[in-house]
Amino acid sequence: MNDDQKESLFLAIVQSQDVDMAVQLLSEINVDIYKLPSVGGFLGRKNATLLIRTLPETRDKVLELLKKSCQQRIEYIAIPLESASMPLPTPTPITVGGAIIFDLEIEHYEEL
């Protein structure tokens, strides 16, 4: 494999609401996808880590499809007011969704 033909491995952390659409769209362009269940640290929500093997000619298409299928959205969580005499929860908007993508260049791999 020469330098201009190097494969990449995308690690994409995708919210559970978006993962089925992302996998479906990526399957249509015949890239290798491995789905691992995971949990977010901040909100403790379910998500999936997708391992996606890409070639140079499919790299931009993979990013485009992830952008299309993994949308950010606003949700509200209840946070109690500390200064209130009765701890009434206050809805606080947070941004969730989207995808976090790491692009790792594959220099060597072996199949055993």
C-alpha positions, -999 to +999 in steps of 0.1 A: +000+000+000+017+032-011+013+066+007-014+080-015-035+048-011-035+046+027-066+035+044-081+053+073-101+042+103-128+065+115-139+062+151-173+078+152-191+082+185-228+085+175-259+090+197-282+060+198-310+079+180-288+084+150-268+052+148-293+032+127-296+058+100-258+063+099-252+025+095-278+023+068-264+051+048-228+039+052-238+004+042-251+017+009-216+028-001-200-006+009-176+005+036-166-019+064-185-009+096-182-024+131-206-011+157-197-012+194-222-002+221-209+026+245-222+051+270-216+088+272-199+101+303-216+134+309-252+124+306-248+087+308-268+082+276-264+052+253-245+057+221-225+037+197-189+038+186-186+030+149-153+017+135-154+026+098-126+015+074-123+040+045-102+043+014-091+077+001-119+077-025-146+071+001-133+093+029-152+125+019-185+105+012-183+089+047-179+123+064-208+136+043-231+107+053-222+110+090-229+147+089-263+140+072-274+113+096-260+126+129-278+159+137-274+180+169-306+189+187-316+207+219-330+187+248-339+198+283-326+184+316-339+192+350-314+209+373-325+218+409-323+255+418-299+258+448-312+291+460-349+281+461-365+273+494-380+242+478-357+224+453-378+227+422-361+214+390-355+240+363-354+229+327-320+236+312-313+234+275-284+212+264-271+203+229-270+166+222-264+145+191-241+150+162-210+128+160-175+129+173-151+116+146-115+106+150-096+099+118-068+074+123-044+066+094-037+028+091+000+022+086-001-016+091-027-043+100-027-080+100-055-106+097-049-137+117 
